[in-house]
Amino acid sequence: MNIKIVENNITVDELKKLAEVFYVNMIKGVVDIQREIIAFGGEYHVDANMVLMENGSEQKDVWGFNINFDEPKDSWVEYNSLINIRPAVGNRKMEVQDENIRKKMKKIINSKII
């Protein structure tokens, strides 16, 4: 499984290389908004989700997203993933609906990609 946990930084070129395995112009990711780490890669978000769980993250803190390399950096994050469907916490759709969570996600994602 080609999944990389990023605690510090990763370059766009490294991400694009990792993306070549499945999607080329897009990469899936899962961010732990508590620990401020990201797992990038895999065919499905659940793959990266499981890697984070195995490395100490808690499900309540992880949210899935995509990076679309064809979009400008200020709008390349897509907040959609099946792992985001959590009716018990008010997220009834694949898209992250809580604006505060989206802001945390974006801040962490943009701080890790250089």
FENHU-V806604 format. One record per pair of residues at least 4 apart in sequence whose C-alpha atoms are under 8 Angstrom apart, sorted by sequence separation. I is the first residue (numbers start at 1). J is the second residue. D is the distance in Angstrom with one decimal. If there is no record, write none. Layout:
i=I j=J d=D
i=I j=J d=D
This chain:
i=6 j=10 d=6.8
i=10 j=14 d=6.4
i=11 j=15 d=6.4
i=12 j=16 d=6.1
i=13 j=17 d=6.2
i=14 j=18 d=6.3
i=15 j=19 d=6.0
i=16 j=20 d=6.4
i=17 j=21 d=7.8
i=19 j=23 d=5.7
i=20 j=24 d=4.3
i=23 j=27 d=6.4
i=32 j=36 d=5.4
i=33 j=37 d=7.3
i=43 j=47 d=7.0
i=44 j=48 d=7.4
i=45 j=49 d=6.1
i=46 j=50 d=6.0
i=47 j=51 d=6.6
i=48 j=52 d=6.4
i=49 j=53 d=6.3
i=50 j=54 d=6.1
i=51 j=55 d=6.3
i=52 j=56 d=6.5
i=53 j=57 d=4.8
i=57 j=61 d=7.1
i=58 j=62 d=6.9
i=69 j=73 d=7.9
i=71 j=75 d=6.3
i=72 j=76 d=5.7
i=73 j=77 d=7.9
i=80 j=84 d=7.2
i=81 j=85 d=7.6
i=86 j=90 d=6.4
i=87 j=91 d=5.1
i=91 j=95 d=7.9
i=93 j=97 d=7.6
i=98 j=102 d=6.4
i=99 j=103 d=6.1
i=100 j=104 d=6.3
i=101 j=105 d=6.1
i=102 j=106 d=6.1
i=103 j=107 d=6.1
i=104 j=108 d=6.2
i=105 j=109 d=6.0
i=106 j=110 d=5.9
i=107 j=111 d=6.1
i=108 j=112 d=6.3
i=109 j=113 d=6.5
i=110 j=114 d=7.8
i=10 j=15 d=7.0
i=19 j=24 d=5.0
i=20 j=25 d=7.8
i=31 j=36 d=7.0
i=32 j=37 d=5.4
i=42 j=47 d=5.7
i=52 j=57 d=5.4
i=53 j=58 d=6.2
i=57 j=62 d=7.4
i=71 j=76 d=4.9
i=86 j=91 d=4.9
i=87 j=92 d=4.8
i=91 j=96 d=6.6
i=96 j=101 d=7.4
i=97 j=102 d=7.7
i=19 j=25 d=7.0
i=31 j=37 d=5.9
i=32 j=38 d=6.2
i=42 j=48 d=6.2
i=53 j=59 d=7.1
i=70 j=76 d=7.5
i=85 j=91 d=5.7
i=86 j=92 d=5.7
i=91 j=97 d=6.0
i=96 j=102 d=6.6
i=19 j=26 d=6.3
i=31 j=38 d=4.3
i=41 j=48 d=6.6
i=69 j=76 d=6.6
i=84 j=91 d=6.9
i=85 j=92 d=5.3
i=86 j=93 d=7.7
i=91 j=98 d=7.6
i=16 j=24 d=6.8
i=19 j=27 d=5.1
i=30 j=38 d=5.6
i=31 j=39 d=6.5
i=40 j=48 d=6.5
i=68 j=76 d=5.0
i=85 j=93 d=5.2
i=16 j=25 d=7.3
i=18 j=27 d=7.8
i=29 j=38 d=6.7
i=30 j=39 d=5.3
i=39 j=48 d=5.4
i=67 j=76 d=5.5
i=68 j=77 d=6.5
i=84 j=93 d=7.0
i=85 j=94 d=5.2
i=16 j=26 d=7.8
i=29 j=39 d=5.6
i=30 j=40 d=6.6
i=39 j=49 d=7.4
i=66 j=76 d=8.0
i=67 j=77 d=4.9
i=68 j=78 d=7.4
i=84 j=94 d=5.3
i=85 j=95 d=7.7
i=16 j=27 d=7.7
i=29 j=40 d=4.4
i=66 j=77 d=5.8
i=67 j=78 d=6.4
i=83 j=94 d=7.3
i=84 j=95 d=6.6
i=15 j=27 d=7.4
i=28 j=40 d=6.0
i=29 j=41 d=6.1
i=39 j=51 d=7.3
i=65 j=77 d=6.7
i=66 j=78 d=5.0
i=82 j=94 d=5.2
i=84 j=96 d=6.3
i=27 j=40 d=7.0
i=28 j=41 d=5.4
i=39 j=52 d=6.7
i=49 j=62 d=7.3
i=65 j=78 d=5.5
i=66 j=79 d=6.6
i=81 j=94 d=5.0
i=27 j=41 d=6.0
i=28 j=42 d=6.8
i=65 j=79 d=4.5
i=66 j=80 d=7.0
i=80 j=94 d=5.1
i=81 j=95 d=6.5
i=3 j=18 d=7.9
i=28 j=43 d=7.6
i=30 j=45 d=6.6
i=49 j=64 d=7.9
i=64 j=79 d=6.6
i=65 j=80 d=5.3
i=79 j=94 d=7.9
i=80 j=95 d=4.3
i=2 j=18 d=7.1
i=28 j=44 d=7.1
i=29 j=45 d=6.4
i=64 j=80 d=6.4
i=65 j=81 d=6.1
i=79 j=95 d=5.3
i=80 j=96 d=6.6
i=28 j=45 d=6.1
i=64 j=81 d=5.2
i=79 j=96 d=5.6
i=30 j=48 d=6.1
i=63 j=81 d=7.9
i=64 j=82 d=7.8
i=2 j=21 d=7.6
i=29 j=48 d=6.7
i=30 j=49 d=6.1
i=45 j=64 d=6.2
i=64 j=83 d=6.3
i=22 j=42 d=7.3
i=32 j=52 d=7.9
i=45 j=65 d=7.9
i=63 j=83 d=6.9
i=64 j=84 d=6.3
i=22 j=43 d=6.1
i=63 j=84 d=5.9
i=19 j=41 d=6.5
i=35 j=57 d=7.5
i=18 j=41 d=6.4
i=79 j=102 d=7.4
i=15 j=40 d=7.8
i=32 j=57 d=6.8
i=34 j=61 d=5.9
i=33 j=61 d=5.6
i=7 j=36 d=7.3
i=8 j=37 d=7.8
i=32 j=61 d=5.3
i=33 j=62 d=6.3
i=77 j=106 d=7.4
i=7 j=37 d=4.9
i=31 j=61 d=8.0
i=32 j=62 d=4.3
i=33 j=63 d=7.8
i=6 j=37 d=5.8
i=7 j=38 d=6.8
i=31 j=62 d=5.4
i=32 j=63 d=6.7
i=5 j=37 d=7.0
i=6 j=38 d=5.2
i=30 j=62 d=6.3
i=31 j=63 d=5.5
i=5 j=38 d=5.6
i=6 j=39 d=6.2
i=30 j=63 d=5.4
i=31 j=64 d=6.5
i=63 j=96 d=7.8
i=5 j=39 d=4.3
i=6 j=40 d=7.6
i=30 j=64 d=4.3
i=31 j=65 d=7.9
i=4 j=39 d=5.5
i=5 j=40 d=6.4
i=29 j=64 d=5.8
i=30 j=65 d=6.1
i=3 j=39 d=6.4
i=4 j=40 d=5.3
i=28 j=64 d=7.5
i=29 j=65 d=5.3
i=45 j=81 d=6.7
i=3 j=40 d=5.5
i=4 j=41 d=6.6
i=28 j=65 d=6.1
i=29 j=66 d=5.8
i=45 j=82 d=7.6
i=46 j=83 d=6.7
i=3 j=41 d=4.5
i=28 j=66 d=4.5
i=29 j=67 d=7.6
i=45 j=83 d=7.0
i=2 j=41 d=5.9
i=3 j=42 d=5.6
i=27 j=66 d=5.6
i=28 j=67 d=6.5
i=2 j=42 d=5.8
i=26 j=66 d=6.7
i=27 j=67 d=5.3
i=1 j=42 d=6.4
i=26 j=67 d=5.5
i=27 j=68 d=6.8
i=26 j=68 d=4.5
i=63 j=105 d=7.9
i=25 j=68 d=6.2
i=26 j=69 d=5.7
i=3 j=47 d=8.0
i=25 j=69 d=5.3
i=26 j=70 d=7.9
i=3 j=48 d=6.4
i=25 j=70 d=6.5
i=5 j=52 d=7.7
i=3 j=51 d=7.8
i=16 j=69 d=8.0
i=33 j=101 d=7.9
i=33 j=104 d=6.5
i=37 j=108 d=7.6
i=38 j=109 d=7.5
i=33 j=105 d=6.3
i=36 j=108 d=6.1
i=31 j=105 d=6.7
i=33 j=108 d=7.4
i=31 j=108 d=7.8
i=31 j=109 d=7.5
i=12 j=113 d=6.3
i=9 j=111 d=7.6
i=10 j=112 d=6.1
i=11 j=113 d=5.5
i=12 j=114 d=6.4
i=9 j=112 d=4.4
i=10 j=113 d=5.1
i=11 j=114 d=4.8
i=8 j=112 d=6.0
i=9 j=113 d=5.7
i=10 j=114 d=6.0
i=7 j=112 d=7.6
i=9 j=114 d=6.5
i=6 j=112 d=7.3
